[in-house]
């Protein structure tokens, strides 16, 4: 497997390059991710901040407080096209969560688990043999 992968926002202003393996890659079905993506779930691929190199303008940040934990979740997005490229979380502030669909080739990683399945859409089928958690997965 290639050790580095690149991606960026829709308009191409913001670019990144990740090195090494992700700490985790998962599908999140929480209602917050459904709202922020406008979809049934989010694909989130987590890296330590030192594994990511950025170029382009500084990302705009929107901070949300979780209804469940009260902790912050920060969306980092391109101010030009609005693409959420990254998230950061209060529970692990050095972890950077890349929005999986922003990779040039989002097929290079697999999904380790599905989290917040209690909020999953009723029509969503989660494959057998994949770890499922009703709430968050905390390693």
C-alpha positions in Angstrom: 0.0 0.0 0.0 1.2 3.5 -0.8 2.3 5.3 2.3 1.0 8.8 1.3 -2.4 9.9 0.1 -3.6 13.3 -1.1 -6.9 15.1 -1.2 -8.5 18.5 -0.8 -11.7 20.5 -1.1 -14.1 20.7 -4.0 -12.6 23.9 -5.5 -9.0 22.8 -5.0 -7.9 25.7 -2.9 -7.2 23.6 0.2 -4.9 20.5 -0.3 -3.5 18.0 2.1 -1.2 14.9 2.1 -1.4 12.2 4.7 1.5 9.8 5.5 1.2 6.4 7.1 -1.8 4.4 8.3 -4.8 6.0 9.8 -5.4 5.6 13.6 -9.0 4.5 12.6 -11.4 4.8 9.7 -15.1 4.5 10.4 -18.6 5.3 9.3 -20.4 7.6 11.8 -24.2 7.5 11.8 -24.8 10.2 14.5 -27.4 12.8 13.8 -24.8 15.5 13.9 -22.8 13.8 11.1 -26.0 13.3 9.1 -26.8 17.0 9.4 -23.3 18.3 8.6 -22.9 16.0 5.6 -26.5 16.1 4.3 -26.2 12.3 4.0 -27.1 9.2 5.9 -23.6 8.9 7.5 -20.1 10.3 7.4 -16.8 8.5 6.5 -14.1 9.7 8.9 -10.5 8.8 8.7 -8.4 9.7 11.7 -4.7 10.6 11.8 -2.3 12.3 14.2 -1.7 15.9 13.3 1.9 15.3 12.5 0.9 12.8 9.7 -0.8 15.6 7.7 0.8 18.4 5.6 -1.5 21.2 4.4 -1.3 23.8 1.7 -3.6 26.6 0.6 -5.6 29.1 2.7 -6.4 28.6 6.3 -9.5 26.6 6.9 -12.5 28.2 8.5 -13.7 26.6 11.8 -17.2 26.1 13.1 -17.4 24.7 16.7 -20.4 22.6 17.8 -21.1 21.3 21.3 -22.3 17.7 21.4 -25.8 17.3 22.8 -24.7 14.0 24.4 -21.2 14.7 25.9 -21.0 18.5 25.9 -17.6 18.4 24.3 -16.7 20.4 21.2 -16.4 19.1 17.7 -14.8 21.5 15.2 -15.5 21.4 11.5 -12.6 22.8 9.4 -13.8 23.8 6.0 -12.8 25.7 2.9 -14.1 29.3 3.0 -14.5 29.4 -0.7 -16.4 26.2 -1.5 -17.6 25.1 1.9 -16.2 21.6 1.8 -15.6 20.2 5.3 -12.1 18.8 4.9 -11.3 17.9 8.5 -12.8 17.7 12.0 -11.1 17.9 15.4 -12.5 16.8 18.7 -12.1 17.9 22.3 -11.6 14.3 23.5 -8.4 14.0 21.4 -7.3 17.5 20.3 -4.2 16.2 18.4 -6.2 13.8 16.3 -7.3 15.1 12.9 -10.2 13.5 11.2 -10.2 13.7 7.5 -13.5 13.6 5.7 -13.1 10.4 3.7 -14.7 11.7 0.5 -12.1 14.4 0.2 -9.3 12.0 -0.7 -8.4 11.9 -4.4 -8.8 8.1 -4.1 -11.1 7.3 -1.2 -10.9 3.6 -2.0 -7.5 3.2 -0.4 -8.7 2.8 3.1 -11.3 0.3 4.6 -13.9 0.9 7.2 -13.0 -0.5 10.6 -16.3 0.0 12.3 -19.7 1.8 12.3 -20.4 4.1 15.2 -23.6 5.7 16.6 -25.6 3.0 14.9 -28.6 3.8 17.2 -29.0 6.8 14.9 -28.6 5.0 11.6 -31.3 5.3 9.1 -33.7 2.3 9.2 -32.9 1.4 5.6 -29.2 1.4 6.2 -27.6 -2.1 6.0 -24.3 -2.5 7.9 -22.4 -5.5 6.5 -21.9 -8.6 8.7 -18.5 -9.0 10.2 -17.9 -5.2 10.7 -17.7 -3.9 14.3 -20.8 -1.9 15.3 -21.3 0.4 18.2 -24.6 2.0 19.3 -22.7 5.0 20.5 -19.1 6.2 20.2 -16.1 3.9 19.9 -13.4 5.0 22.5 -10.1 3.1 22.0 
